[in-house]
């Protein structure tokens, strides 16, 4: 086994991956929207697993209150923009991975361009307008979307195979009309819960890139860190969903 393969030797021994699968990961490109409590652990494991290119988008700066859950950063990084700091540290972890930092707010046209250029998208954002926009663009582009959220002691994740051009989609799960929606930004959270969700999102992304089916396709995984349990709920496709209901 040559030197580049040795890093991934424990993955390559798995029948579902092998040398061909590792090559697929090397040739893959992934967009992560958000480099916070979900995006940093997800990006860390995607880079460590050998995903060839990561596009990392976050226009926010690092705050001291971020440090417990945004595990790529430390005290010296406070006040700096998240995306370039995260990119530098990911390159140090695995120099073979091409990490592109985007520290500006991505408007719809730029997001469409980025989504069209990658193989999968992780929504690690902390607000619903961004999540709805990412979902809409991923569905239109036929790109797999791995979505996650964490707040207090609770987490959730879903996989939407938009390349199949069928529902459900994220908009079927949460609509603007829902009165109980609250964004994660500024809310309390237990740091390892964010790590649990972000790590699961990375695992599901590897499965998408490798062509491995998942029980989370069109389903919602929910995690209660306080109780220490989880469950999977089927997401029904909404007949009048403004995103996916018109799919052929």
ZADO-1210 file (C-alpha; in nm, 4 decimals, padded with zeros to 6 digits):
<atoms>
<atom x="00.0000" y="00.0000" z="00.0000" code="UNK" pos="1"/>
<atom x="00.1483" y="00.3343" z="-00.0975" code="UNK" pos="2"/>
<atom x="00.1908" y="00.6207" z="00.1439" code="UNK" pos="3"/>
<atom x="-00.1221" y="00.8224" z="00.0498" code="UNK" pos="4"/>
<atom x="-00.3407" y="00.5149" z="00.0998" code="UNK" pos="5"/>
<atom x="-00.2010" y="00.4337" z="00.4445" code="UNK" pos="6"/>
<atom x="-00.3819" y="00.7301" z="00.6012" code="UNK" pos="7"/>
<atom x="-00.7141" y="00.5754" z="00.4963" code="UNK" pos="8"/>
<atom x="-00.6199" y="00.2096" z="00.5386" code="UNK" pos="9"/>
<atom x="-00.8775" y="00.1463" z="00.8113" code="UNK" pos="10"/>
<atom x="-01.1516" y="00.2810" z="00.5829" code="UNK" pos="11"/>
<atom x="-01.0258" y="00.0972" z="00.2763" code="UNK" pos="12"/>
<atom x="-01.0515" y="-00.2377" z="00.4582" code="UNK" pos="13"/>
<atom x="-01.4288" y="-00.1919" z="00.4833" code="UNK" pos="14"/>
<atom x="-01.6141" y="-00.3741" z="00.2023" code="UNK" pos="15"/>
<atom x="-01.8476" y="-00.0784" z="00.1487" code="UNK" pos="16"/>
<atom x="-01.5504" y="00.1501" z="00.0753" code="UNK" pos="17"/>
<atom x="-01.2391" y="-00.0260" z="-00.0523" code="UNK" pos="18"/>
<atom x="-00.9886" y="00.1434" z="-00.2830" code="UNK" pos="19"/>
<atom x="-01.2578" y="00.2389" z="-00.5342" code="UNK" pos="20"/>
<atom x="-01.4689" y="00.4043" z="-00.2670" code="UNK" pos="21"/>
<atom x="-01.1728" y="00.5922" z="-00.1269" code="UNK" pos="22"/>
<atom x="-01.1005" y="00.7174" z="-00.4781" code="UNK" pos="23"/>
<atom x="-01.4623" y="00.8371" z="-00.5035" code="UNK" pos="24"/>
<atom x="-01.4170" y="01.0345" z="-00.1822" code="UNK" pos="25"/>
<atom x="-01.0908" y="01.1812" z="-00.3116" code="UNK" pos="26"/>
<atom x="-01.2657" y="01.2997" z="-00.6279" code="UNK" pos="27"/>
<atom x="-01.5711" y="01.4383" z="-00.4466" code="UNK" pos="28"/>
<atom x="-01.6565" y="01.7985" z="-00.3654" code="UNK" pos="29"/>
<atom x="-01.8790" y="01.9090" z="-00.0767" code="UNK" pos="30"/>
<atom x="-02.0246" y="02.2462" z="00.0208" code="UNK" pos="31"/>
<atom x="-02.0744" y="02.3205" z="00.3897" code="UNK" pos="32"/>
<atom x="-02.3011" y="02.6153" z="00.4664" code="UNK" pos="33"/>
<atom x="-02.1962" y="02.7212" z="00.8140" code="UNK" pos="34"/>
<atom x="-01.8691" y="02.6691" z="01.0017" code="UNK" pos="35"/>
<atom x="-02.0045" y="02.6670" z="01.3538" code="UNK" pos="36"/>
<atom x="-02.1107" y="02.4009" z="01.6005" code="UNK" pos="37"/>
<atom x="-02.2271" y="02.1616" z="01.3267" code="UNK" pos="38"/>
<atom x="-01.9973" y="02.2650" z="01.0438" code="UNK" pos="39"/>
<atom x="-01.6678" y="02.2365" z="01.2307" code="UNK" pos="40"/>
<atom x="-01.7025" y="01.8717" z="01.3424" code="UNK" pos="41"/>
<atom x="-01.8565" y="01.7766" z="01.0080" code="UNK" pos="42"/>
<atom x="-01.5754" y="01.9436" z="00.8138" code="UNK" pos="43"/>
<atom x="-01.3131" y="01.7913" z="01.0422" code="UNK" pos="44"/>
<atom x="-01.4312" y="01.4375" z="00.9741" code="UNK" pos="45"/>
<atom x="-01.4880" y="01.4931" z="00.6032" code="UNK" pos="46"/>
<atom x="-01.1340" y="01.6256" z="00.5668" code="UNK" pos="47"/>
<atom x="-00.9908" y="01.3468" z="00.7810" code="UNK" pos="48"/>
<atom x="-01.1818" y="01.0891" z="00.5750" code="UNK" pos="49"/>
<atom x="-01.0245" y="01.2118" z="00.2513" code="UNK" pos="50"/>
<atom x="-01.3037" y="01.4026" z="00.0774" code="UNK" pos="51"/>
<atom x="-01.1069" y="01.5802" z="-00.1934" code="UNK" pos="52"/>
<atom x="-01.2550" y="01.9285" z="-00.1887" code="UNK" pos="53"/>
<atom x="-01.4476" y="02.1193" z="00.0781" code="UNK" pos="54"/>
<atom x="-01.6139" y="02.4551" z="00.0125" code="UNK" pos="55"/>
<atom x="-01.6604" y="02.6169" z="00.3510" code="UNK" pos="56"/>
<atom x="-01.8961" y="02.9131" z="00.3766" code="UNK" pos="57"/>
<atom x="-01.9472" y="03.1317" z="00.6831" code="UNK" pos="58"/>
<atom x="-01.9494" y="03.5118" z="00.7000" code="UNK" pos="59"/>
<atom x="-01.9441" y="03.5321" z="01.0806" code="UNK" pos="60"/>
<atom x="-01.6519" y="03.5870" z="01.3178" code="UNK" pos="61"/>
<atom x="-01.5438" y="03.3676" z="01.6088" code="UNK" pos="62"/>
<atom x="-01.6760" y="03.4637" z="01.9508" code="UNK" pos="63"/>
<atom x="-01.5488" y="03.3317" z="02.2834" code="UNK" pos="64"/>
<atom x="-01.8937" y="03.1839" z="02.3495" code="UNK" pos="65"/>
<atom x="-01.8502" y="02.9701" z="02.0349" code="UNK" pos="66"/>
<atom x="-01.5410" y="02.7863" z="02.1570" code="UNK" pos="67"/>
<atom x="-01.7005" y="02.5001" z="02.3563" code="UNK" pos="68"/>
<atom x="-01.8829" y="02.3594" z="02.0524" code="UNK" pos="69"/>
<atom x="-01.6953" y="02.4998" z="01.7496" code="UNK" pos="70"/>
<atom x="-01.4059" y="02.2653" z="01.7944" code="UNK" pos="71"/>
<atom x="-01.1662" y="02.3886" z="01.5252" code="UNK" pos="72"/>
<atom x="-01.1168" y="02.7235" z="01.7023" code="UNK" pos="73"/>
<atom x="-00.9294" y="02.8378" z="02.0119" code="UNK" pos="74"/>
<atom x="-00.8817" y="03.1581" z="02.2122" code="UNK" pos="75"/>
<atom x="-00.6290" y="03.2967" z="01.9662" code="UNK" pos="76"/>
<atom x="-00.8914" y="03.2818" z="01.6905" code="UNK" pos="77"/>
<atom x="-01.1513" y="03.5002" z="01.8640" code="UNK" pos="78"/>
<atom x="-01.2494" y="03.7926" z="01.6416" code="UNK" pos="79"/>
<atom x="-01.1296" y="03.6279" z="01.3186" code="UNK" pos="80"/>
<atom x="-01.3567" y="03.5120" z="01.0392" code="UNK" pos="81"/>
<atom x="-01.4559" y="03.1492" z="01.0800" code="UNK" pos="82"/>
<atom x="-01.4181" y="03.0197" z="00.7248" code="UNK" pos="83"/>
<atom x="-01.0503" y="03.1066" z="00.6616" code="UNK" pos="84"/>
<atom x="-00.9448" y="02.9966" z="01.0108" code="UNK" pos="85"/>
<atom x="-01.1272" y="02.6656" z="00.9725" code="UNK" pos="86"/>
<atom x="-00.9824" y="02.6173" z="00.6243" code="UNK" pos="87"/>
<atom x="-00.6267" y="02.6694" z="00.7461" code="UNK" pos="88"/>
<atom x="-00.6697" y="02.4178" z="01.0260" code="UNK" pos="89"/>
<atom x="-00.8325" y="02.1601" z="00.8012" code="UNK" pos="90"/>
<atom x="-00.5425" y="02.1894" z="00.5567" code="UNK" pos="91"/>
<atom x="-00.3037" y="02.1244" z="00.8445" code="UNK" pos="92"/>
<atom x="-00.5032" y="01.8168" z="00.9472" code="UNK" pos="93"/>
<atom x="-00.5016" y="01.6767" z="00.5931" code="UNK" pos="94"/>
<atom x="-00.2876" y="01.8625" z="00.3380" code="UNK" pos="95"/>
<atom x="-00.4275" y="01.6461" z="00.0570" code="UNK" pos="96"/>
<atom x="-00.7707" y="01.8087" z="00.0885" code="UNK" pos="97"/>
<atom x="-00.8470" y="02.1254" z="-00.1077" code="UNK" pos="98"/>
<atom x="-01.0337" y="02.3566" z="00.1300" code="UNK" pos="99"/>
<atom x="-01.1871" y="02.6732" z="-00.0160" code="UNK" pos="100"/>
<atom x="-01.2929" y="02.9377" z="00.2351" code="UNK" pos="101"/>
<atom x="-01.5796" y="03.1705" z="00.1521" code="UNK" pos="102"/>
<atom x="-01.6306" y="03.4315" z="00.4228" code="UNK" pos="103"/>
<atom x="-01.9042" y="03.6357" z="00.2564" code="UNK" pos="104"/>
<atom x="-02.2794" y="03.6025" z="00.2807" code="UNK" pos="105"/>
<atom x="-02.3823" y="03.3944" z="-00.0203" code="UNK" pos="106"/>
<atom x="-02.6767" y="03.5378" z="-00.2080" code="UNK" pos="107"/>
<atom x="-02.8994" y="03.3114" z="-00.4145" code="UNK" pos="108"/>
<atom x="-02.7047" y="03.3404" z="-00.7426" code="UNK" pos="109"/>
<atom x="-02.3698" y="03.2655" z="-00.5788" code="UNK" pos="110"/>
<atom x="-02.5210" y="02.9793" z="-00.3807" code="UNK" pos="111"/>
<atom x="-02.6676" y="02.8304" z="-00.6992" code="UNK" pos="112"/>
<atom x="-02.3263" y="02.8424" z="-00.8639" code="UNK" pos="113"/>
<atom x="-02.1590" y="02.6736" z="-00.5665" code="UNK" pos="114"/>
<atom x="-02.4270" y="02.4060" z="-00.5339" code="UNK" pos="115"/>
<atom x="-02.4043" y="02.3221" z="-00.9036" code="UNK" pos="116"/>
<atom x="-02.0307" y="02.2562" z="-00.8696" code="UNK" pos="117"/>
<atom x="-02.0388" y="02.0063" z="-00.5807" code="UNK" pos="118"/>
<atom x="-02.1561" y="01.6497" z="-00.5198" code="UNK" pos="119"/>
<atom x="-02.3336" y="01.7113" z="-00.1879" code="UNK" pos="120"/>
<atom x="-02.4355" y="01.9983" z="00.0400" code="UNK" pos="121"/>
<atom x="-02.4377" y="02.0149" z="00.4189" code="UNK" pos="122"/>
<atom x="-02.6709" y="02.2700" z="00.5730" code="UNK" pos="123"/>
<atom x="-02.5020" y="02.3592" z="00.9012" code="UNK" pos="124"/>
<atom x="-02.6665" y="02.7015" z="00.9279" code="UNK" pos="125"/>
<atom x="-02.8526" y="02.8350" z="01.2291" code="UNK" pos="126"/>
<atom x="-03.1552" y="03.0088" z="01.0762" code="UNK" pos="127"/>
<atom x="-03.4600" y="02.9046" z="00.8777" code="UNK" pos="128"/>
<atom x="-03.4382" y="03.1515" z="00.5870" code="UNK" pos="129"/>
<atom x="-03.0963" y="03.0088" z="00.4993" code="UNK" pos="130"/>
<atom x="-03.2191" y="02.6520" z="00.5366" code="UNK" pos="131"/>
<atom x="-03.5196" y="02.7109" z="00.3125" code="UNK" pos="132"/>
<atom x="-03.3019" y="02.8763" z="00.0475" code="UNK" pos="133"/>
<atom x="-03.0407" y="02.5985" z="00.0553" code="UNK" pos="134"/>
<atom x="-03.3148" y="02.3366" z="00.0278" code="UNK" pos="135"/>
<atom x="-03.4817" y="02.5114" z="-00.2659" code="UNK" pos="136"/>
<atom x="-03.1560" y="02.5499" z="-00.4580" code="UNK" pos="137"/>
<atom x="-03.0419" y="02.1942" z="-00.3860" code="UNK" pos="138"/>
<atom x="-03.3748" y="02.0558" z="-00.5039" code="UNK" pos="139"/>
<atom x="-03.3658" y="02.2595" z="-00.8249" code="UNK" pos="140"/>
<atom x="-03.0068" y="02.1509" z="-00.8916" code="UNK" pos="141"/>
<atom x="-03.0721" y="01.7871" z="-00.8023" code="UNK" pos="142"/>
<atom x="-02.8041" y="01.7807" z="-00.5327" code="UNK" pos="143"/>
<atom x="-02.8174" y="01.5692" z="-00.2148" code="UNK" pos="144"/>
<atom x="-02.8761" y="01.7765" z="00.0982" code="UNK" pos="145"/>
<atom x="-02.7700" y="01.6699" z="00.4467" code="UNK" pos="146"/>
<atom x="-02.9403" y="01.8923" z="00.7013" code="UNK" pos="147"/>
<atom x="-02.8824" y="01.9184" z="01.0752" code="UNK" pos="148"/>
<atom x="-02.9736" y="02.1302" z="01.3754" code="UNK" pos="149"/>
<atom x="-02.8933" y="02.1377" z="01.7458" code="UNK" pos="150"/>
<atom x="-03.0288" y="02.3374" z="02.0358" code="UNK" pos="151"/>
<atom x="-03.0283" y="02.2933" z="02.4146" code="UNK" pos="152"/>
<atom x="-02.9936" y="01.9142" z="02.4695" code="UNK" pos="153"/>
<atom x="-03.1608" y="01.8252" z="02.1394" code="UNK" pos="154"/>
<atom x="-03.0412" y="01.7503" z="01.7890" code="UNK" pos="155"/>
<atom x="-03.1801" y="01.6355" z="01.4569" code="UNK" pos="156"/>
<atom x="-03.0599" y="01.5407" z="01.1109" code="UNK" pos="157"/>
<atom x="-03.2081" y="01.4386" z="00.7754" code="UNK" pos="158"/>
<atom x="-03.0894" y="01.3351" z="00.4302" code="UNK" pos="159"/>
<atom x="-03.2738" y="01.4608" z="00.1231" code="UNK" pos="160"/>
<atom x="-03.1769" y="01.2896" z="-00.2038" code="UNK" pos="161"/>
<atom x="-03.2794" y="01.5745" z="-00.4313" code="UNK" pos="162"/>
<atom x="-03.1162" y="01.4087" z="-00.7309" code="UNK" pos="163"/>
<atom x="-03.4193" y="01.1769" z="-00.7267" code="UNK" pos="164"/>
<atom x="-03.6456" y="01.4787" z="-00.7904" code="UNK" pos="165"/>
<atom x="-03.9091" y="01.3670" z="-00.5447" code="UNK" pos="166"/>
<atom x="-04.0257" y="01.4646" z="-00.1975" code="UNK" pos="167"/>
<atom x="-04.0119" y="01.5051" z="00.0867" code="UNK" pos="168"/>
<atom x="-03.7822" y="01.8045" z="00.1195" code="UNK" pos="169"/>
<atom x="-03.6814" y="02.0274" z="00.4096" code="UNK" pos="170"/>
<atom x="-03.9725" y="02.2601" z="00.3352" code="UNK" pos="171"/>
<atom x="-04.2087" y="01.9675" z="00.4009" code="UNK" pos="172"/>
<atom x="-04.0587" y="01.9453" z="00.7484" code="UNK" pos="173"/>
<atom x="-04.0627" y="02.3128" z="00.8416" code="UNK" pos="174"/>
<atom x="-04.2706" y="02.5774" z="00.6641" code="UNK" pos="175"/>
<atom x="-04.2848" y="02.9536" z="00.7117" code="UNK" pos="176"/>
<atom x="-04.6348" y="02.9192" z="00.8484" code="UNK" pos="177"/>
<atom x="-04.5171" y="02.7176" z="01.1499" code="UNK" pos="178"/>
<atom x="-04.5635" y="02.9383" z="01.4542" code="UNK" pos="179"/>
<atom x="-04.3282" y="02.7524" z="01.6844" code="UNK" pos="180"/>
<atom x="-04.0101" y="02.8053" z="01.4808" code="UNK" pos="181"/>
<atom x="-03.7120" y="02.9520" z="01.6621" code="UNK" pos="182"/>
<atom x="-03.3638" y="02.9893" z="01.5242" code="UNK" pos="183"/>
<atom x="-03.0674" y="02.8245" z="01.6968" code="UNK" pos="184"/>
<atom x="-02.8646" y="03.1456" z="01.6924" code="UNK" pos="185"/>
<atom x="-02.8286" y="03.2849" z="02.0448" code="UNK" pos="186"/>
<atom x="-02.9998" y="02.9877" z="02.2105" code="UNK" pos="187"/>
<atom x="-02.8453" y="02.7720" z="02.4810" code="UNK" pos="188"/>
<atom x="-02.6811" y="02.4474" z="02.3750" code="UNK" pos="189"/>
<atom x="-02.4760" y="02.1663" z="02.5252" code="UNK" pos="190"/>
<atom x="-02.1534" y="02.1499" z="02.3236" code="UNK" pos="191"/>
<atom x="-02.1298" y="01.7713" z="02.2664" code="UNK" pos="192"/>
<atom x="-02.4849" y="01.7657" z="02.1265" code="UNK" pos="193"/>
<atom x="-02.3697" y="01.9847" z="01.8371" code="UNK" pos="194"/>
<atom x="-02.0742" y="01.7512" z="01.7906" code="UNK" pos="195"/>
<atom x="-02.3007" y="01.4477" z="01.7855" code="UNK" pos="196"/>
<atom x="-02.5156" y="01.5970" z="01.5086" code="UNK" pos="197"/>
<atom x="-02.2209" y="01.7293" z="01.3087" code="UNK" pos="198"/>
<atom x="-02.0460" y="01.3922" z="01.3220" code="UNK" pos="199"/>
<atom x="-02.3603" y="01.2137" z="01.2065" code="UNK" pos="200"/>
<atom x="-02.3928" y="01.4599" z="00.9189" code="UNK" pos="201"/>
<atom x="-02.0374" y="01.3758" z="00.8113" code="UNK" pos="202"/>
<atom x="-02.1147" y="01.0035" z="00.8229" code="UNK" pos="203"/>
<atom x="-02.4290" y="01.0487" z="00.6147" code="UNK" pos="204"/>
<atom x="-02.2362" y="01.2597" z="00.3640" code="UNK" pos="205"/>
<atom x="-01.9764" y="00.9859" z="00.3177" code="UNK" pos="206"/>
<atom x="-02.2595" y="00.7394" z="00.2532" code="UNK" pos="207"/>
<atom x="-02.4116" y="00.9699" z="-00.0088" code="UNK" pos="208"/>
<atom x="-02.0757" y="01.0099" z="-00.1838" code="UNK" pos="209"/>
<atom x="-02.0172" y="00.6340" z="-00.1750" code="UNK" pos="210"/>
<atom x="-02.3651" y="00.5482" z="-00.3029" code="UNK" pos="211"/>
<atom x="-02.4713" y="00.3785" z="00.0208" code="UNK" pos="212"/>
<atom x="-02.8401" y="00.3948" z="00.1121" code="UNK" pos="213"/>
<atom x="-02.9439" y="00.5388" z="00.4474" code="UNK" pos="214"/>
<atom x="-03.2432" y="00.5022" z="00.6757" code="UNK" pos="215"/>
<atom x="-03.2327" y="00.8811" z="00.7083" code="UNK" pos="216"/>
<atom x="-03.3304" y="00.9415" z="00.3450" code="UNK" pos="217"/>
<atom x="-03.6546" y="01.1381" z="00.3734" code="UNK" pos="218"/>
<atom x="-03.6606" y="01.0759" z="00.7472" code="UNK" pos="219"/>
<atom x="-03.5848" y="01.2828" z="01.0555" code="UNK" pos="220"/>
<atom x="-03.3389" y="01.1536" z="01.3149" code="UNK" pos="221"/>
<atom x="-03.4017" y="01.3165" z="01.6513" code="UNK" pos="222"/>
<atom x="-03.1689" y="01.3015" z="01.9499" code="UNK" pos="223"/>
<atom x="-03.2433" y="01.3800" z="02.3147" code="UNK" pos="224"/>
<atom x="-02.9087" y="01.4208" z="02.4859" code="UNK" pos="225"/>
<atom x="-03.0651" y="01.4649" z="02.8274" code="UNK" pos="226"/>
<atom x="-03.2544" y="01.1363" z="02.8087" code="UNK" pos="227"/>
<atom x="-02.9821" y="00.9669" z="02.6037" code="UNK" pos="228"/>
<atom x="-03.2108" y="00.8314" z="02.3328" code="UNK" pos="229"/>
<atom x="-03.2928" y="00.8860" z="01.9670" code="UNK" pos="230"/>
<atom x="-03.5574" y="00.7897" z="01.7130" code="UNK" pos="231"/>
<atom x="-03.6251" y="00.8152" z="01.3392" code="UNK" pos="232"/>
<atom x="-03.9483" y="00.9648" z="01.2062" code="UNK" pos="233"/>
<atom x="-04.0714" y="00.9487" z="00.8471" code="UNK" pos="234"/>
<atom x="-04.1171" y="01.2924" z="00.6895" code="UNK" pos="235"/>
<atom x="-04.4382" y="01.3055" z="00.4836" code="UNK" pos="236"/>
<atom x="-04.4226" y="01.4814" z="00.1482" code="UNK" pos="237"/>
<atom x="-04.6581" y="01.7795" z="00.1652" code="UNK" pos="238"/>
<atom x="-04.8960" y="01.7805" z="-00.1358" code="UNK" pos="239"/>
<atom x="-04.8802" y="02.1592" z="-00.1723" code="UNK" pos="240"/>
<atom x="-04.5108" y="02.2028" z="-00.0870" code="UNK" pos="241"/>
<atom x="-04.3840" y="02.5046" z="-00.2858" code="UNK" pos="242"/>
<atom x="-04.0518" y="02.3257" z="-00.3514" code="UNK" pos="243"/>
<atom x="-04.1079" y="01.9576" z="-00.4194" code="UNK" pos="244"/>
<atom x="-04.4805" y="01.9106" z="-00.4869" code="UNK" pos="245"/>
<atom x="-04.4453" y="01.9885" z="-00.8589" code="UNK" pos="246"/>
<atom x="-04.1740" y="01.7279" z="-00.9122" code="UNK" pos="247"/>
<atom x="-04.2438" y="01.4815" z="-01.1885" code="UNK" pos="248"/>
</atoms>
